[in-house]
């Protein structure tokens, strides 16, 4: 059976053939317009995560300022840019999209995107679950205009919605004044983020058309925000439903028809076992899946000076297929999620980590559990402050933080680097106080000239972090052992160390990262630390928060 028809029969059995034909027409419309194709991902690939206005220069649009900044400061060690929602919006720092087809004029325009595309691969944020309460879709719905009158989920507030998984403490249903009177619509995240009804094929066709337009505009990666909530069925938990997976598989089919080498990445902040189901069979769904347990587990290791839990978890990870990879990250525009470690760390240890993060300035966001009680959902704090603790020396803070980032760059997968980690940002308490939004603690807007001045001082915290980060990225690009398809073996040794091997044979690299303030001594084969260029003997001394990539047998390296 035709693969597209098979999917439409599952999702829309009453109109499967018609919907399949409409999808084929979309493919025909866009296939000749999309001129991009991409090679397989390898060790040279890394993704910088940023808002379009993270860097500001009043003389040029923010996207142009970002482009210029990257060209001058970091462009030679980054291969791709993840642009967080860059569209006109009304709330949630971009995730309440008003118009999915336009660039927010406050950021620039499509020409600025084109300029970025000339030097970098691009990841576009695809907010596929919902639209702004001020979007043309919801305005059309309220007026009863077709096809928008069926774009959203009309609800009966007298029914029982207690089974529905809630990522927020806000109400699930929101009343809207329409031409037919007050109607209650499904709003998973906020009253200004109205969930699409994917049971309506017109919604799927609209989203497909938008995604193909993004491909034509140069998107290589498509990040599906909140992908696990796409399909709702009352009487279920409305998360990770089979229909959700089938929608993503159908989108993958369509995109593969039009773009060689593109990647879907699913943002599904759920426990690990649920998260990895979005790989599908390893060839038919997401090409990249977020490694959500990594941020809290790495932080926990540095707080405890003990890698036992992280090591055990890594040892139990099943390798991905040739068509898939983990998207590894430690920090992003969101907080450090806690749900992904629910089945990895004991509840009392998670509570301890929350308390330690609060001591370091963290704010905490909560979700509503099935019994109606609040539960910590994420820690809002820069990863630098989360790791640094009460350290005061810039050199010590930089080394400690870069040791955590070395974990990110060493593991099998594609690294996602938040711009504020690359630039050594601290907690922005003022942004939290002025906005009342906890996540703004890690979403600073940086003035271009002042930032350059700070980075030019190589002794400053920002300067040390950027220099160390660039060094790791440049070395990583030259070592095929760090390809996402390269083998990974996680070793059990001293609990103060993260120890693993990447690659095999003459290309194998031994990774050692000390998460403690103590020196650790190990017996090993002689070799060269690729990061420092130093030779190491049979007895390796790994200093406090030191990190090494050792190529064994110096003769082979030279």
C-alpha positions as CSV (number, residue, x, y, z in Angstrom):
1,X,0.0,0.0,0.0
2,X,1.1,3.6,-0.7
3,X,2.8,4.8,2.5
4,X,1.0,8.1,2.6
5,X,-2.4,6.5,2.0
6,X,-1.6,4.0,4.8
7,X,-1.1,6.9,7.3
8,X,-4.2,8.8,6.2
9,X,-6.3,5.7,6.5
10,X,-5.2,5.4,10.1
11,X,-5.7,9.0,10.9
12,X,-8.6,10.0,8.8
13,X,-10.4,6.7,7.8
14,X,-13.5,8.4,6.3
15,X,-11.6,10.6,3.9
16,X,-8.2,8.9,3.6
17,X,-7.9,8.8,-0.2
18,X,-8.9,12.5,-0.6
19,X,-6.4,13.6,2.1
20,X,-3.6,11.5,0.6
21,X,-4.2,13.1,-2.8
22,X,-4.1,16.6,-1.3
23,X,-0.8,15.7,0.4
24,X,0.6,14.5,-3.0
25,X,-0.4,17.8,-4.5
26,X,1.5,19.6,-1.8
27,X,4.6,17.5,-2.5
28,X,4.3,18.3,-6.2
29,X,3.9,22.0,-5.4
30,X,7.0,22.3,-3.3
31,X,9.4,19.6,-4.5
32,X,10.8,21.7,-7.4
33,X,11.0,24.8,-5.3
34,X,13.2,23.3,-2.7
35,X,16.8,23.3,-3.9
36,X,18.6,22.2,-0.8
37,X,20.1,18.8,0.0
38,X,22.3,17.8,3.0
39,X,25.0,15.2,3.8
40,X,24.8,12.9,6.7
41,X,25.5,14.5,10.1
42,X,29.1,14.0,11.5
43,X,31.5,15.4,14.1
44,X,31.6,18.8,12.4
45,X,28.0,19.4,13.2
46,X,27.0,21.4,16.3
47,X,24.0,23.6,16.8
48,X,23.9,27.0,18.5
49,X,20.5,27.6,20.2
50,X,19.5,31.3,20.2
51,X,16.7,33.8,20.1
52,X,16.8,36.1,17.1
53,X,17.3,39.0,19.4
54,X,19.9,37.6,21.9
55,X,22.4,40.0,20.4
56,X,21.3,43.7,20.0
57,X,22.8,46.5,18.1
58,X,20.5,49.5,17.6
59,X,21.9,50.3,14.2
60,X,20.9,47.0,12.4
61,X,18.1,44.4,12.9
62,X,18.8,41.8,15.6
63,X,19.1,38.9,13.1
64,X,21.7,40.9,11.2
65,X,23.5,41.7,14.5
66,X,23.5,37.9,15.4
67,X,24.9,37.1,12.0
68,X,27.7,39.7,12.3
69,X,28.5,38.6,15.8
70,X,28.8,34.9,14.8
71,X,31.0,35.8,11.9
72,X,33.3,37.8,14.1
73,X,33.4,35.7,17.2
74,X,32.2,32.1,16.9
75,X,31.3,31.3,13.3
76,X,34.2,29.0,12.6
77,X,33.3,26.4,15.2
78,X,29.5,26.3,14.8
79,X,27.8,24.6,11.9
80,X,24.1,25.3,12.5
81,X,21.9,27.9,14.2
82,X,18.6,27.0,16.0
83,X,16.5,30.1,15.7
84,X,13.9,30.0,18.5
85,X,10.5,31.2,17.3
86,X,11.2,34.2,15.0
87,X,7.7,34.9,14.0
88,X,5.2,37.6,15.1
89,X,3.8,36.6,18.5
90,X,1.8,37.7,21.5
91,X,3.3,36.0,24.5
92,X,5.6,33.2,25.9
93,X,8.7,34.8,24.2
94,X,7.7,33.7,20.8
95,X,5.8,30.5,21.4
96,X,2.4,32.1,20.9
97,X,2.7,32.5,17.1
98,X,0.4,35.0,15.3
99,X,1.7,34.3,11.8
100,X,3.8,31.2,11.0
101,X,4.8,32.5,7.5
102,X,6.4,35.8,8.4
103,X,9.5,36.9,10.3
104,X,8.8,39.2,13.2
105,X,9.7,42.7,11.8
106,X,11.2,43.4,15.2
107,X,13.9,40.9,14.4
108,X,14.4,41.4,10.6
109,X,13.0,39.7,7.6
110,X,13.5,36.7,5.3
111,X,16.5,38.3,3.7
112,X,18.2,38.2,7.1
113,X,17.4,34.5,7.3
114,X,18.8,34.1,3.9
115,X,22.1,35.8,5.0
116,X,22.4,33.4,7.9
117,X,21.7,30.4,5.6
118,X,24.7,31.3,3.5
119,X,27.0,30.3,6.3
120,X,25.1,28.0,8.5
121,X,22.5,25.2,8.4
122,X,19.3,26.4,10.1
123,X,16.9,24.8,12.6
124,X,13.5,26.5,12.6
125,X,11.2,26.2,15.5
126,X,7.9,24.7,14.4
127,X,5.2,25.4,17.0
128,X,2.9,22.8,15.6
129,X,0.7,22.2,18.7
130,X,-0.9,25.6,19.0
131,X,-1.3,29.2,17.8
132,X,-1.7,32.5,19.4
133,X,-5.1,33.6,20.7
134,X,-4.7,36.6,18.3
135,X,-3.7,34.6,15.2
136,X,-5.8,34.7,12.0
137,X,-6.8,31.1,12.7
138,X,-8.5,31.9,16.0
139,X,-10.0,35.1,14.6
140,X,-11.4,33.1,11.7
141,X,-12.7,30.5,14.2
142,X,-14.5,33.1,16.3
143,X,-16.2,34.5,13.2
144,X,-17.2,31.1,11.9
145,X,-15.1,31.3,8.8
146,X,-14.2,28.1,6.9
147,X,-11.9,26.2,7.3
148,X,-10.9,27.9,10.5
149,X,-14.2,27.2,12.2
150,X,-12.9,23.6,12.7
151,X,-9.3,24.3,13.5
152,X,-9.5,24.1,17.3
153,X,-10.9,21.7,19.9
154,X,-14.3,22.9,21.2
155,X,-14.8,21.5,24.7
156,X,-17.7,20.9,27.2
157,X,-16.4,22.3,30.5
158,X,-18.9,20.0,32.4
159,X,-17.0,16.9,31.3
160,X,-14.2,15.2,33.2
161,X,-10.7,16.2,32.1
162,X,-8.8,14.9,35.1
163,X,-6.9,12.2,33.1
164,X,-5.3,14.8,30.9
165,X,-1.5,15.3,31.5
166,X,-0.8,18.9,32.6
167,X,2.6,20.5,31.9
168,X,1.4,23.7,33.6
169,X,-0.7,24.8,36.6
170,X,-2.9,27.0,34.4
171,X,-6.5,25.9,33.4
172,X,-6.8,23.4,30.5
173,X,-9.9,25.1,29.0
174,X,-10.3,28.8,28.0
175,X,-13.5,30.6,27.1
176,X,-13.6,32.6,23.9
177,X,-16.3,35.0,22.7
178,X,-17.4,33.8,19.3
179,X,-20.2,34.6,16.8
180,X,-22.0,31.6,18.4
181,X,-21.5,32.8,22.0
182,X,-18.9,31.7,24.6
183,X,-17.1,28.6,23.5
184,X,-14.4,26.7,25.5
185,X,-11.3,25.7,23.7
186,X,-8.4,23.4,24.6
187,X,-5.3,25.4,25.8
188,X,-2.6,23.1,27.0
189,X,0.0,25.8,27.9
190,X,-1.9,29.1,28.4
191,X,-5.0,31.0,27.5
192,X,-3.0,32.6,24.7
193,X,-1.9,29.3,23.1
194,X,-4.9,27.5,21.6
195,X,-4.3,23.9,20.6
196,X,-4.9,22.9,17.0
197,X,-7.3,20.0,16.3
198,X,-5.3,17.5,14.3
199,X,-8.3,15.3,14.0
200,X,-9.2,17.8,11.2
201,X,-7.1,17.0,8.1
202,X,-7.3,20.7,7.1
203,X,-5.0,21.4,10.1
204,X,-2.5,18.8,9.0
205,X,-2.5,20.2,5.4
206,X,-1.9,23.7,6.7
207,X,1.0,22.7,8.9
208,X,2.5,20.6,6.1
209,X,2.4,23.6,3.7
210,X,4.1,25.8,6.3
211,X,6.8,23.2,7.0
212,X,7.6,22.8,3.3
213,X,7.8,26.6,3.0
214,X,10.4,26.5,5.8
215,X,12.3,23.9,3.8
216,X,12.3,26.2,0.8
217,X,13.6,29.0,3.0
218,X,16.6,26.9,4.0
219,X,15.6,25.0,7.1
220,X,17.6,21.8,7.5
221,X,16.2,20.9,11.0
222,X,12.6,21.1,12.0
223,X,12.1,21.3,15.8
224,X,8.6,20.2,16.7
225,X,7.8,22.1,19.9
226,X,5.6,20.2,22.4
227,X,5.2,17.4,19.8
228,X,3.9,14.9,22.4
229,X,0.6,16.8,22.8
230,X,-0.6,16.9,19.2
231,X,-3.5,14.5,19.4
232,X,-6.2,14.7,22.1
233,X,-8.8,12.1,22.9
234,X,-11.0,12.6,26.0
235,X,-10.7,9.6,28.3
236,X,-6.9,9.3,27.7
237,X,-4.0,11.2,29.1
238,X,-3.7,13.0,25.8
239,X,0.1,12.7,25.6
240,X,2.2,10.4,23.4
241,X,-0.9,9.0,21.8
242,X,-0.4,6.6,18.8
243,X,-2.0,9.2,16.4
244,X,0.7,11.7,17.5
245,X,3.4,9.3,16.3
246,X,1.6,8.7,13.1
247,X,1.3,12.4,12.3
248,X,5.1,12.8,12.8
249,X,5.8,9.8,10.6
250,X,3.5,11.2,7.9
251,X,5.3,14.5,8.1
252,X,8.6,12.7,7.8
253,X,7.4,10.8,4.7
254,X,6.4,14.1,3.1
255,X,9.7,15.9,4.0
256,X,11.8,13.0,2.8
257,X,10.0,13.3,-0.6
258,X,11.1,16.9,-0.9
259,X,14.4,17.3,1.0
260,X,17.4,15.0,1.1
261,X,19.1,15.0,4.5
262,X,16.6,17.0,6.5
263,X,16.0,16.2,10.1
264,X,12.9,16.3,12.4
265,X,13.7,16.9,16.1
266,X,11.0,16.3,18.6
267,X,10.8,18.4,21.7
268,X,9.0,16.1,24.2
269,X,10.0,16.8,27.8
270,X,8.8,13.5,29.2
271,X,10.5,10.6,31.0
272,X,13.3,9.0,28.9
273,X,11.4,5.8,28.0
274,X,8.6,7.8,26.5
275,X,10.9,10.3,24.9
276,X,12.9,7.8,22.8
277,X,9.7,6.3,21.3
278,X,9.8,9.3,18.9
279,X,12.7,7.6,17.1
280,X,10.0,5.2,15.8
281,X,11.6,2.2,14.3
282,X,14.9,4.1,13.9
283,X,14.2,5.1,10.3
284,X,10.6,6.4,10.0
285,X,10.0,9.2,12.6
286,X,12.3,11.8,14.3
287,X,15.9,11.8,13.2
288,X,16.9,13.6,16.4
289,X,15.5,13.3,19.9
290,X,16.4,15.5,22.8
291,X,18.5,13.9,25.5
292,X,16.4,15.3,28.3
293,X,17.9,13.5,31.3
294,X,21.3,14.9,30.5
295,X,21.0,18.4,31.9
296,X,19.8,17.3,35.4
297,X,22.0,14.3,35.6
298,X,25.2,16.3,34.7
299,X,24.2,19.0,37.2
300,X,23.6,16.4,39.9
301,X,27.0,14.8,39.2
302,X,28.7,18.2,39.7
303,X,26.7,19.0,42.8
304,X,27.4,15.6,44.4
305,X,31.0,15.2,43.0
306,X,29.9,11.8,42.0
307,X,29.1,10.4,38.5
308,X,27.6,7.1,39.6
309,X,24.0,7.8,38.5
310,X,25.1,9.5,35.2
311,X,27.5,6.6,34.4
312,X,24.9,3.9,35.1
313,X,22.3,5.7,32.9
314,X,24.8,6.2,30.0
315,X,25.8,2.6,30.2
316,X,22.2,1.5,29.8
317,X,21.5,3.7,26.8
318,X,20.9,1.7,23.6
319,X,22.8,3.0,20.6
320,X,20.8,4.8,18.0
321,X,20.5,3.7,14.4
322,X,22.4,5.0,11.3
323,X,19.4,7.4,10.6
324,X,19.0,8.8,14.2
325,X,21.0,10.5,16.9
326,X,20.5,12.1,20.3
327,X,20.4,15.9,20.4
328,X,22.5,16.4,23.5
329,X,22.2,19.7,25.4
330,X,22.7,21.0,28.9
331,X,21.0,24.5,28.7
332,X,18.4,26.1,26.5
333,X,15.8,28.9,26.6
334,X,13.8,26.7,29.0
335,X,14.8,25.5,32.4
336,X,16.5,22.3,33.5
337,X,13.7,19.8,33.3
338,X,13.1,17.4,36.2
339,X,10.5,15.0,34.8
340,X,13.1,13.2,32.6
341,X,14.9,11.9,35.8
342,X,11.7,10.8,37.6
343,X,12.7,7.1,37.0
344,X,16.4,7.7,37.3
345,X,17.0,9.6,40.5
346,X,15.1,9.0,43.8
347,X,12.5,11.6,44.6
348,X,14.5,12.8,47.7
349,X,17.6,13.3,45.6
350,X,15.6,15.4,43.1
351,X,14.2,17.5,46.0
352,X,17.8,17.9,47.3
353,X,18.9,19.1,43.8
354,X,16.0,21.6,43.7
355,X,17.1,23.0,47.1
356,X,20.8,23.3,46.0
357,X,19.7,25.1,42.8
358,X,17.6,27.5,44.9
359,X,20.7,28.3,46.9
360,X,22.4,29.3,43.7
361,X,19.6,31.6,42.6
362,X,17.2,29.3,40.8
363,X,13.5,29.9,40.3
364,X,11.3,26.9,40.1
365,X,8.4,26.3,37.7
366,X,5.7,23.8,38.7
367,X,3.2,21.5,37.0
368,X,-0.1,20.0,38.2
369,X,0.0,16.3,39.0
370,X,-2.9,13.9,38.6
371,X,-4.1,14.5,42.2
372,X,-4.1,18.2,41.6
373,X,-1.0,19.0,43.6
374,X,2.0,21.1,42.3
375,X,5.2,19.3,41.5
376,X,8.6,20.9,40.5
377,X,8.8,20.8,36.7
378,X,12.0,22.7,35.9
379,X,14.8,24.7,37.4
380,X,15.2,28.2,36.0
381,X,18.8,29.2,36.3
382,X,21.8,29.6,34.0
383,X,23.8,26.4,33.7
384,X,26.9,28.4,34.7
385,X,25.4,29.5,38.0
386,X,23.9,26.1,38.6
387,X,27.4,24.5,38.3
388,X,29.6,27.3,39.7
389,X,28.0,27.4,43.2
390,X,30.0,29.6,45.6
391,X,33.2,29.7,43.5
392,X,34.6,33.2,43.2
393,X,37.6,32.9,41.0
394,X,36.9,33.5,37.3
395,X,39.5,30.9,36.4
396,X,38.0,28.3,38.7
397,X,34.4,29.0,37.6
398,X,35.4,28.8,33.9
399,X,37.2,25.5,34.4
400,X,34.3,24.0,36.4
401,X,31.7,25.1,33.8
402,X,33.8,24.0,30.8
403,X,34.2,20.6,32.4
404,X,30.4,20.3,32.4
405,X,30.2,21.4,28.7
406,X,32.9,18.9,27.8
407,X,30.4,16.2,28.7
408,X,28.0,17.7,26.2
409,X,30.7,17.7,23.4
410,X,32.0,14.2,24.2
411,X,28.9,12.0,24.1
412,X,27.5,10.3,21.1
413,X,25.0,12.6,19.3
414,X,24.8,16.1,18.0
415,X,25.6,18.9,20.6
416,X,23.1,21.8,21.1
417,X,24.9,24.7,22.7
418,X,22.8,27.5,24.2
419,X,24.2,31.0,23.3
420,X,24.3,32.1,26.9
421,X,26.4,29.0,27.8
422,X,28.9,29.8,25.0
423,X,29.1,33.4,26.3
424,X,29.2,32.7,30.0
425,X,26.0,34.3,31.1
426,X,25.0,34.7,34.8
427,X,21.5,34.7,36.3
428,X,19.5,37.7,35.0
429,X,17.4,38.5,38.1
430,X,16.3,41.9,36.8
431,X,14.6,40.3,33.8
432,X,12.7,38.0,36.1
433,X,11.6,40.8,38.4
434,X,10.6,43.1,35.5
435,X,8.6,40.4,33.7
436,X,7.4,38.0,36.4
437,X,8.6,35.2,34.1
438,X,11.0,32.8,35.7
439,X,12.5,31.6,32.4
440,X,13.8,35.1,31.7
441,X,16.6,34.4,34.2
442,X,18.4,32.7,31.3
443,X,17.2,34.8,28.3
444,X,19.3,37.9,28.6
445,X,19.5,40.4,25.7
446,X,23.2,41.3,25.2
447,X,24.4,44.6,23.8
448,X,26.7,43.9,20.9
449,X,29.6,46.4,21.6
450,X,29.6,45.7,25.4
451,X,29.7,42.0,24.8
452,X,32.6,42.3,22.4
453,X,34.5,44.4,24.9
454,X,34.0,41.7,27.6
455,X,35.0,38.9,25.3
456,X,38.2,40.7,24.2
457,X,39.4,40.5,27.8
458,X,40.7,37.0,27.7
459,X,41.0,37.0,31.5
460,X,37.3,37.8,32.0
461,X,34.9,35.0,32.8
462,X,33.2,35.4,29.4
463,X,36.5,35.5,27.6
464,X,37.8,32.3,29.3
465,X,34.6,30.4,28.6
466,X,34.4,31.4,25.0
467,X,38.1,30.5,24.4
468,X,37.8,27.2,26.1
469,X,34.5,26.3,24.3
470,X,36.0,27.3,20.9
471,X,39.0,25.1,21.5
472,X,36.9,22.1,22.3
473,X,34.7,22.6,19.3
474,X,37.6,23.1,16.9
475,X,39.3,19.9,18.1
476,X,36.0,18.0,18.0
477,X,35.5,18.9,14.3
478,X,38.8,17.2,13.4
479,X,38.1,13.9,15.1
480,X,35.9,11.4,13.4
481,X,35.6,9.5,16.7
482,X,33.1,12.2,17.7
483,X,30.8,11.4,14.8
484,X,27.3,10.5,16.0
485,X,27.7,7.1,14.4
486,X,31.0,6.4,16.2
487,X,30.9,3.8,19.0
488,X,30.7,4.9,22.6
489,X,31.8,2.9,25.6
490,X,31.2,4.3,29.0
491,X,33.6,3.1,31.6
492,X,33.2,2.5,35.4
493,X,36.2,3.8,37.3
494,X,36.6,6.4,39.9
495,X,33.1,7.9,40.8
496,X,34.6,11.4,40.6
497,X,35.2,10.9,36.9
498,X,33.1,10.7,33.8
499,X,35.1,8.3,31.7
500,X,34.3,7.0,28.2
501,X,35.8,5.9,25.0
502,X,34.7,7.2,21.6
503,X,35.6,5.5,18.3
504,X,37.8,2.5,17.8
505,X,41.2,1.4,16.7
506,X,43.7,4.1,15.9
507,X,41.0,6.8,16.1
508,X,39.8,6.0,19.6
509,X,39.7,8.8,22.1
510,X,39.5,8.4,25.9
511,X,37.5,11.0,27.6
512,X,38.1,11.9,31.3
513,X,36.2,14.6,33.1
514,X,36.7,15.3,36.8
515,X,33.5,16.5,38.5
516,X,35.2,17.1,41.8
517,X,37.6,19.5,43.5
518,X,40.1,16.7,44.1
519,X,42.9,15.3,41.9
520,X,42.3,11.8,40.5
521,X,45.2,9.5,39.4
522,X,44.5,6.8,36.8
523,X,46.6,4.1,35.2
524,X,46.3,4.3,31.4
525,X,48.3,3.9,28.2
526,X,50.6,6.8,27.2
527,X,49.1,9.3,24.7
528,X,48.3,12.9,24.0
529,X,45.6,15.2,25.4
530,X,44.1,16.7,22.2
531,X,42.7,19.7,24.1
532,X,46.0,20.9,25.6
533,X,48.5,19.2,23.3
534,X,50.3,17.7,26.4
535,X,51.8,14.2,26.5
536,X,50.5,12.0,29.2
537,X,52.2,9.0,30.7
538,X,51.0,5.7,32.1
539,X,49.9,7.4,35.2
540,X,47.4,10.2,34.4
541,X,46.8,13.0,36.9
542,X,43.4,14.6,36.4
543,X,43.2,17.9,38.4
544,X,40.1,19.5,39.9
545,X,37.5,19.9,37.2
546,X,40.0,19.0,34.5
547,X,38.8,17.5,31.3
548,X,40.9,15.6,28.7
549,X,40.5,14.0,25.3
550,X,43.3,11.5,25.1
551,X,44.5,9.8,21.9
552,X,46.5,6.9,23.0
553,X,49.9,6.1,21.5
554,X,51.6,9.4,20.8
555,X,53.4,8.0,17.7
556,X,50.1,7.4,15.9
557,X,49.0,10.9,16.7
558,X,52.2,12.7,15.6
